[in-house]
């Protein structure tokens, strides 16, 4: 081990080593003058540089400037680096804090289902404190015949029966809820007894998943009814048809008899299930107009076995006191092409698809040609003059409307 007082000293361009080094039990070794420059020990001690590290049996020359730098300068460099890092972190934290303060507060989550942002044919109006509010509670909407039933979106006459406005259920249970101090939400649940031909129980947002948000609007179709609370969304419409009704013979016109009154489904029946995915549905609840329904429902059902509809609704809730309108229509902007598939009803109540001789499902792709929303405003000149703000159905529209 090298003596403590014989460690070399590093100077700029000069390495000072002791004249003698002692290694174990060997004799003294003298440095050759041809390899080293001899200077006095006093001159080496006067230098303020650091000694070279001890590396075993040999002295190593230091090439790294950092280790050759004095302790004072190394401390100053470390302080400068620390100050730079602190400055960068301070700028980053300051910008982050400013951004968080300027951003809007987080949205409070709720069970409301947002409706489509673009109104189809209604004009939004601000909430007026002078208007009577929509009653909160549960109400009944009895089964009713449609006021509008057009199937012009189907180009082939043999496919006209695939679109139907005949309800195969016994009306709606309507629930109006106060979601906040200024907003209302609504849900519709179909009153379902047993399977019947016609439009099946609708499944759309608000039925199971949550409440449909209501917005105050003016219905441009029925402006005389006053302000209305409105919802708008899409759902997958399903129509069940007897096997003999689809495809309809080209020589036979579409029957005006309501399909839902032709009877209930029986196990073993072969039928057609027509799917209209992405059908637009709207609801209007007129806060200043009274309903056309009777004052209260009864629980008496129709005793006729050939009828799929009760004479009155079996809802346990009172009839809605306010006027209500529900509409369905097909639009090219949000519709998936319709199709019909042949099915059979089992004893278990389940439907199974039927196949052809090759084992393929029997599916008919409907020849559907839906209008754009703007086409509803392009009626005849006489109609425009007579009803300036009334929307007219284009010839190629499939549209249902029910009023209560």
C-alpha positions, 0 to 999 in steps of 0.5 A: 500500500502506498504511503500516505505522504507519497501520493502524487500531485497533478499540475497542469501538464505535470504529474508530480510523483515521489522519488521513491515508491515502496512496494511490499518487500521489494527494494526501493525503485527510482524513477528514471530521469529520462521519463520524468522531470524532477522538480522540488517537493516544495513546488509540488506542495504549493500547487492547489490541485487535487492529488491523483487517486490511488489505483492499486500498484500504479498511478493513473493519469487523470484526463477528466477535467471535472476531477481536475477542477477544484472543489470550489468550482465544482460546487458553483457548477452544481448550484448553477445546474440546480438553479436551471432545473428549478427554473424549468420546473417553475415555468412548467408548474406555472403554465399548468396552473394557469391552464387549469384555472382557465378551463371550464369546470368538469361536467356533473354526470347524471342518468340523462341521455343526451338527445341529438344536437340538431332539431329536425323540425322544431325551433328551440326557445328559452325557458320562460318562467311565465310558462306552466311547467310540465307535471312531474309524475307517471302517466298513461298514453293509451293505444291509438290509431296513427294520424299519419302512416306513409310508406313512400320510402319503399320503391317496390309495391310488394314491400309496402307492408314492411313499414307499419304504424300499427302498435302491437302493444297497449300504449305507453307508461310515461314518466316525467322526472325533475332532473334539476331545478331547471331541467326535465327528463322523460322515459317511455315504457311500452305496456306489453301483454303478449306478442301480436302482429304490428310494431313491436315494443320499442327499445330506445334510449329512455326505456331502460338505460336512463331518462331522455333529456327534454328541451323547450321548443316550438313545434313548427308542425303544430305551432297552435298547440303552444310551447312543447317539451321535446326529445329526439333520438333513434331506435331500432324499429321492428315490425312483425308481419303474417307470412301471407302479408309479405311480400305482398302481391303486386296486384294487391294494394296495401291494406288500410286495415290495422295489422295489429287488429288481425290477431295475436301470434300463435306458437308455430306461426311463420312470419316476417320480422322487418328491421328498421334500425336507426329510425328517428323518433321524436316526442312533443309534450305541449304544456299549454294544451290539454290531452284528447284522452278520456279523464282516467283509464279503466282496466277493462280489456277487449274480449274479442279473440281476434283483436290484439288491442284492448279496448282501453289501456291496462296502465295503472297510471292516470292518463296524461293531462297534456297533449302529446305527439310521437313521430317516427320517420326514416331519414337518409342521414341516419338510417341503416337500410331496412330488411325482413327475415323469415322467422317462426315462433316456438312454444317457448315464445322465442323466434328462430330464423327459417332457412331455405333448402341450402341452409341459408337464412331467408332475408329480403333486403328492402329497396329503401329510398329515404328523403333528406330532412330538407325535402320535408320543406319543399311542398307545393306552392299552394300548400306553402301559401296555405300552411306557411310553417307546416311541414309536408311529407315528401313522396318518398317518406316513411312516416308515423304520427300518433297524437293524444 
